Amino acid sequence: MAKIMTKSGWSWPEAGWITSSMMAEIPAIEYPNICHRAPQVSILVMTRNHEHYLEQCVESILGQDFSEPFEVLIGEDFSSDNTLAVSRRLQEKHPEMIRVITADENVGIRSNFLRLVTRARAPLIALLEGDDYWTAPIKLRVQCDLIRSHPEYAVVAAKTLNRLQWLRDLPFYQIHHLLRRYAVHTSTLLIRAEHLSCYPCFPDNVCWESMLLGFLMARGTCGFIPLEMSYYRRHHGGLWHNADRLKKLEMSRECIDALDAFFFFRFRPELISREMWIYRMDAVFPPRHVWRHWLQTWNIQLAQAPRLLKRAPLAYGMLLISTALQPLHLALQTVRRNLALGTRWRRLCTPDIS
């Protein structure tokens, strides 16, 4: 089989698979608990430096209208704040439901996820990061009913508050949908555990959920519930929200290249569409420092010319034209706004003689 290497040096199939025995070797300390009942759902809570948000996250799980037994595994990744103390306090309040897994070192996003996967005991796995929370008490019940009634679903998802929905609502999404756009958020996922007995050694990247979805979509489809069931929190401590735009683009390219290599280029058109969409979203003017942003956009897009001209010359040309026209579009918007303000002012200043 041919070796597929990305620009970052990640190669497939040389990267290989992470087996369940390898997952079990990831550094982990589990505190004693009394979670003895066999759960039907394992909720994995990945957390690091979330001391102000973790309690709301866990309480949103414990408040579910769900009659079946479930367990909550908190993966605390060597936080520099009091996240571990909050995790222990929550476990002490609910020792029959909450398990805390940590280590004396930072293991990273991918390994934190996988060390929870290998310890999960239920046939279904739900995901929730420690700074997000669930908003619908019916989430687990409705999603479990859906995935059990559709054996072709590898995963089910739903809508998320405080986050744009980039695809129109469909009863289910197929692989080409979810490779084209970042359509569903981690906080809504419910996964069949059988699909995670081994996992590709993808790059350890903040875009891990996109690689996870790509892997799962190779095993089935994604059922979708068009209801808002979770909240995505934006804050300055967030790994994605806090990253600068250059770092976000670099991580996005690494994710796209890894998926491209993993699928042996079968879905390159979908992934090219995703990459161009990311550059268009990145180019949108922010509320402040508009011209500095525009100049940086030019530098970013021109620096990617060798890559994008090779992958999608027509789409790249259209991207450059769109960026070049941004100042004209902004000027027209300013003129229209000033004219509208002038019209309102004249109306206010004109006496009513009726």
Beta strands, then each sheet from edge to edge (+ up, - down):
strand 1: 4-5
strand 2: 11-12
strand 3: 17-19
strand 4: 29-30
strand 5: 41-47
strand 6: 70-76
strand 7: 98-102
strand 8: 124-129
strand 9: 133-134
strand 10: 153-161
strand 11: 172-173
strand 12: 190-192
strand 13: 198-200
strand 14: 221-231
sheet 1: 1+ 2-
sheet 2: 3+ 13-
sheet 3: 4+ 7- 6- 5- 8- 12+ 10- 14- 9+
sheet 4: 4+ 7- 6- 5- 8- 12+ 10- 14- 11+
end
